[in-house]
Amino acid sequence: MIGKNNSVLTRVQEKSPNVFNVGCVCHLANICAQKAVKTLPLPVDELLIDVFFHFYHSSKRKEEYNSFLDFTDTEPMKLLKHCGTRWLSLERCVKRLLQQSPALKSYFQSHPESEKPGRIMRCLEFLVNDKMCLVSMVGFLHTEMVRLLRKLMARFVSTKVITSQQDITKVDFKSADNQHDNERIAIGWTAGELLSDHEELSPVVVNRFFRDQTERVTRRCCQSVRQISFSSPDQKSQLEDQASDYILSPKSDLPPYDKENNTMNQFWQSMAQRKIPSGQPQFDLLFQLSKVMLTIPHSNADTERTFIMLKKIQTDSRDNLESKTIHSLLSIKINNYTDCYLYNPEQSQHVPPTSHSAPQPVLKL
């Protein structure tokens, strides 16, 4: 694919010399993630491997562990094996470890060898360590922040308004029309009883109290939205304005572009240098977007993932499968985004029986 002598990359570079190879972005991202995990204060990957192999070859340990699952009311699920060469295995294994954490803590704390140096003692020290829980929850911080913001909005914003938006940051919680009445604003049980016991308070004082509480929660929601949101609506509108300005501008007002003598990089560099009379860049956001569009990252991760699927389909015990059957199974596995046991083919996908199918029995009278 990317060899130096006779590859796809060299043939592309013959037609477009400005094309250069930056490597597989998925591999680069995986290397960064592995280096980041190694810098964590606690070895998450070692804990996953120790826990898995503690139960892997022992049916007795699995049976004992099932009793702890029932005791802690934890859903019984299979412990997954972490493989360093499988890019997506770490997240799945960490999620499963967190789901099984109550039962695992109870199991290793009750183990008779929990105080002896070794794997059991090492697993127990990691599981009861609060830092390990915090390190494992790093990937869920954004989800927890969204849940916290939803709880804050539920105190003073209508439930219908919150559920109508898929993106929680798009909820218009500042509008008075979307907010609860004073009777439905959550102010706490103690404050609510205090107001009920002092009915002599004037409506002006009560309304001012509820208004202050609403403003306080609104400020907190604004802070949370700024932390959660990753894009600025102002930049989106500015980008749309610059795109309209570019489309409607005559060619004489734009930098010249010749396919034979100029490249797209040179054209957009000239576009980035254009300024309006006030001295501000005219197409700065559009230039940033062009750099992203002109840099097309490639990856062979999908190809390698397909090879792994193929190995699981055509095994040593199923080495006589026809190419058509392998193609059909592989197509279903790639294009089906649900669990395999939930897959239900449509009527048009059912294959009619062939002439080699077993004959139907005939009842003779």
Secondary structure, 3 states (H helix, E strand, C coil): CCCCCCCHHHHHHHHCCCCCCCCCHHHHHHHHHHHHHHCCCCCHHHHHHHHHHHHHCCHHHHHHHHHHHHHCCCCCCCCCCCCCCCCCHHHHHHHHHHHCHHHHHHHHHHCCCCCCCCHHHHHHHHHCCHHHHHHHCHHHHHHHHHHHHHHHHHCCECHHHHHCCCCHHHCCCCCHHHECCCCCCCCCHHHHHHHHHCCCCCHHHHHHHHHHHHHHHHHHHHHHHHHHCCCCHHHHHHHHHHHHHHHHCCHHHCCCCCCCCCCHHHHHHHHHCCECCCCCECCHHHHHHHHHHHCCCCCCHHHHHHHHHHHHHCCHHHCCCCHHHHHHHHHHHHHCCCCHHHCCCCHHHCCCCCCCCCCCCCCCC
